[in-house]
Amino acid sequence: MKKILALIIAVVMMVACFTACGGQAETEATAFKIGGTGPLTGPAAIYGNAVKNAAEIAVEEINAKGGIQLELKYEDDAHDAEKAVSAYNSLKDWGMQIFLGSVTSKPCEATVAEAANDNYFLLTPSASSTAVIKDNDVGFQMCFTDPNQGSASAQYISDKGLGKKIAVIYKSDDVYSTGVLETFKAKAAELKLQIVSETAFADGTDTDFTAQLKDAQDKGADLVFLPMYYTPAYLIISQANQMGYAPTWFGVDGMDGVLTIEGADTSLVEGVMLLTPFNADSTDEKTAAFVKKYQEKFGEVPNQFAADAYDCVYAIAQALENAKATYDMDNVKLLEVLKEQFTSMKFDGLTGDGMTWDTDGAVTKSPKGMIIKDAAYVGLD
């Protein structure tokens, strides 16, 4: 009798367990789960938080329309590849269906490899390395690739006659910086631009750029190209000022943020030029509305990384609507339908109209020349 009673109890417990599990599995999904990783802390946090903030605004706006619903979750990767993979795995455990990738290039190179293994569609706002979209079937970019930025910068400098002798200072251990440099040099050679000085730094804690600046100055460079993020760029420009060296400064999208450095003397970056797809001072209705909302919510002006992230969420929403995707689709099915949409649709966003993507995942849109005037970005012709 004891054996029979024990058997009955065991059967009852199994039935209860299966019922509970079945009830959980049958819970109907009510939103597409989108995840992303980025540096929410540390020296690159301005990029990660800009992306996260803007993506949140886009999700709120889309959900308020009452059509498809989105749920967003961001994990901190501190601009570190290993931490990015750990953050990615946390998002998988959460139930992520679509991946916004990682914000910066090196972490995104690590997470796109994981996404490719797991069949997640990835659309990064700002990881511009070609490795993010090369040799995989999942990666797409909203930002320009590093090669596009390099060649476009050389073309712009040539077209506008901005410099006769050019110096380049770059970060040799950063795939973003070296990727831009490579195609800048190739295009410069094609256009017969004269590069008289090419110097590098590697350690992210470097604060003394005297040697690089002296080489540029001694060789008569009247324009210095800085393919890097804004923190070292600001130090370089500041030290040049102390040396009495005042060339034309030209940067790429990583320079967006130089006006937000706490305690920075913005007069030092007056006249700095860069290529970026977004101008927060634009008067077009869509941009003005986004900037106003961002400022009200977060107390600061959004940068280009924020605009790209906002566009990412809206582009994904457009693709999901076009495909008539349903919440119960798993990541494998969503990868299939989103790839089909992104390689065939056109998208109008804050960072460009009529954007398209090729089968490798690279976006086509036009960069805009900007110059810093009175501590604000002003569009160039």
CORURKA-V63176 format. One record per residue. N is the residue number from 1. RES is the residue in one letter. D_CENTER is the distance of its C-alpha to the mean C-alpha in Angstrom with 2 decimals. Layout:
# CORURKA-V63176
((N,RES,D_CENTER) (N,RES,D_CENTER))
This chain:
# CORURKA-V63176
((1,M,67.73) (2,K,65.23) (3,K,63.43) (4,I,63.40) (5,L,62.11) (6,A,59.33) (7,L,58.36) (8,I,58.30) (9,I,56.09) (10,A,53.67) (11,V,53.53) (12,V,52.96) (13,M,50.07) (14,M,48.45) (15,V,48.83) (16,A,47.30) (17,C,44.34) (18,F,43.73) (19,T,44.12) (20,A,41.53) (21,C,39.04) (22,G,39.80) (23,G,39.28) (24,Q,35.80) (25,A,34.82) (26,E,36.20) (27,T,34.06) (28,E,32.41) (29,A,28.62) (30,T,27.69) (31,A,23.90) (32,F,21.09) (33,K,19.31) (34,I,15.51) (35,G,13.97) (36,G,10.80) (37,T,10.59) (38,G,9.05) (39,P,11.02) (40,L,13.16) (41,T,15.81) (42,G,16.43) (43,P,15.57) (44,A,11.75) (45,A,12.24) (46,I,11.47) (47,Y,7.68) (48,G,8.33) (49,N,11.04) (50,A,9.57) (51,V,7.25) (52,K,10.48) (53,N,12.77) (54,A,11.59) (55,A,11.48) (56,E,14.93) (57,I,16.21) (58,A,15.43) (59,V,17.15) (60,E,20.02) (61,E,20.59) (62,I,20.63) (63,N,22.90) (64,A,25.15) (65,K,25.94) (66,G,27.79) (67,G,26.56) (68,I,24.23) (69,Q,23.11) (70,L,19.88) (71,E,19.52) (72,L,16.33) (73,K,16.08) (74,Y,13.61) (75,E,14.74) (76,D,14.33) (77,D,13.62) (78,A,14.20) (79,H,11.95) (80,D,14.72) (81,A,14.91) (82,E,18.18) (83,K,17.20) (84,A,14.16) (85,V,16.79) (86,S,19.08) (87,A,16.65) (88,Y,16.06) (89,N,19.87) (90,S,20.31) (91,L,18.29) (92,K,20.54) (93,D,23.53) (94,W,22.48) (95,G,22.66) (96,M,19.11) (97,Q,19.44) (98,I,15.91) (99,F,12.84) (100,L,9.28) (101,G,8.72) (102,S,7.40) (103,V,4.54) (104,T,6.09) (105,S,8.02) (106,K,11.47) (107,P,11.20) (108,C,9.45) (109,E,12.34) (110,A,14.65) (111,T,13.62) (112,V,13.48) (113,A,17.01) (114,E,18.05) (115,A,16.70) (116,A,18.63) (117,N,21.68) (118,D,21.54) (119,N,20.69) (120,Y,17.66) (121,F,15.61) (122,L,11.91) (123,L,9.29) (124,T,5.66) (125,P,3.52) (126,S,1.32) (127,A,4.52) (128,S,6.93) (129,S,10.11) (130,T,12.74) (131,A,13.84) (132,V,11.18) (133,I,13.19) (134,K,16.42) (135,D,19.49) (136,N,18.37) (137,D,18.95) (138,V,16.16) (139,G,12.72) (140,F,11.09) (141,Q,8.02) (142,M,7.35) (143,C,6.23) (144,F,9.25) (145,T,10.33) (146,D,11.69) (147,P,15.17) (148,N,14.67) (149,Q,13.58) (150,G,16.55) (151,S,19.06) (152,A,18.16) (153,S,18.59) (154,A,21.91) (155,Q,23.04) (156,Y,22.42) (157,I,24.25) (158,S,27.02) (159,D,27.41) (160,K,27.68) (161,G,29.79) (162,L,27.83) (163,G,29.18) (164,K,32.10) (165,K,31.35) (166,I,27.80) (167,A,26.67) (168,V,23.42) (169,I,22.30) (170,Y,19.55) (171,K,18.53) (172,S,20.27) (173,D,18.91) (174,D,15.18) (175,V,13.93) (176,Y,11.35) (177,S,14.37) (178,T,16.92) (179,G,15.11) (180,V,14.92) (181,L,18.45) (182,E,19.98) (183,T,19.58) (184,F,20.24) (185,K,23.53) (186,A,24.42) (187,K,24.00) (188,A,25.76) (189,A,28.64) (190,E,28.92) (191,L,29.08) (192,K,31.42) (193,L,29.38) (194,Q,30.98) (195,I,28.87) (196,V,31.38) (197,S,29.44) (198,E,26.69) (199,T,26.16) (200,A,23.78) (201,F,23.17) (202,A,22.00) (203,D,22.55) (204,G,19.79) (205,T,22.71) (206,D,24.14) (207,T,25.35) (208,D,27.96) (209,F,27.03) (210,T,30.58) (211,A,31.29) (212,Q,28.33) (213,L,29.13) (214,K,32.84) (215,D,32.35) (216,A,30.50) (217,Q,33.13) (218,D,36.06) (219,K,35.01) (220,G,34.84) (221,A,31.14) (222,D,30.70) (223,L,26.92) (224,V,24.44) (225,F,21.09) (226,L,18.46) (227,P,15.51) (228,M,13.97) (229,Y,12.30) (230,Y,14.46) (231,T,16.69) (232,P,18.67) (233,A,18.62) (234,Y,20.42) (235,L,22.91) (236,I,23.62) (237,I,24.33) (238,S,26.42) (239,Q,28.48) (240,A,29.08) (241,N,30.47) (242,Q,32.79) (243,M,33.98) (244,G,34.73) (245,Y,32.33) (246,A,30.69) (247,P,28.98) (248,T,26.48) (249,W,22.95) (250,F,20.12) (251,G,16.43) (252,V,13.06) (253,D,9.81) (254,G,9.65) (255,M,12.92) (256,D,11.76) (257,G,13.14) (258,V,16.31) (259,L,18.40) (260,T,17.56) (261,I,18.98) (262,E,21.90) (263,G,25.18) (264,A,23.84) (265,D,26.22) (266,T,24.32) (267,S,27.26) (268,L,26.26) (269,V,23.14) (270,E,25.15) (271,G,24.89) (272,V,21.68) (273,M,20.03) (274,L,16.54) (275,L,14.85) (276,T,12.18) (277,P,12.08) (278,F,12.77) (279,N,15.83) (280,A,16.54) (281,D,20.19) (282,S,20.54) (283,T,23.61) (284,D,22.71) (285,E,23.45) (286,K,20.20) (287,T,18.12) (288,A,20.97) (289,A,21.22) (290,F,17.59) (291,V,17.86) (292,K,21.27) (293,K,20.28) (294,Y,17.37) (295,Q,19.82) (296,E,22.55) (297,K,20.69) (298,F,18.87) (299,G,20.91) (300,E,18.42) (301,V,16.83) (302,P,13.26) (303,N,10.90) (304,Q,8.67) (305,F,5.51) (306,A,8.24) (307,A,9.45) (308,D,6.73) (309,A,6.98) (310,Y,10.65) (311,D,10.89) (312,C,9.61) (313,V,12.43) (314,Y,14.88) (315,A,14.43) (316,I,15.11) (317,A,18.00) (318,Q,19.39) (319,A,19.42) (320,L,21.09) (321,E,23.61) (322,N,24.37) (323,A,25.06) (324,K,27.06) (325,A,25.33) (326,T,27.05) (327,Y,26.04) (328,D,28.18) (329,M,26.26) (330,D,24.95) (331,N,21.66) (332,V,23.57) (333,K,24.84) (334,L,21.60) (335,L,19.96) (336,E,22.86) (337,V,22.78) (338,L,19.05) (339,K,19.07) (340,E,22.18) (341,Q,20.77) (342,F,17.52) (343,T,19.64) (344,S,22.20) (345,M,20.92) (346,K,19.82) (347,F,17.44) (348,D,17.72) (349,G,14.99) (350,L,14.13) (351,T,12.27) (352,G,15.12) (353,D,18.26) (354,G,19.42) (355,M,16.16) (356,T,17.05) (357,W,15.86) (358,D,18.08) (359,T,19.38) (360,D,17.10) (361,G,13.99) (362,A,12.99) (363,V,12.59) (364,T,15.27) (365,K,15.00) (366,S,16.41) (367,P,14.96) (368,K,16.87) (369,G,18.69) (370,M,18.69) (371,I,21.18) (372,I,21.62) (373,K,24.94) (374,D,26.52) (375,A,23.40) (376,A,21.39) (377,Y,19.34) (378,V,21.75) (379,G,21.20) (380,L,23.04) (381,D,25.15))
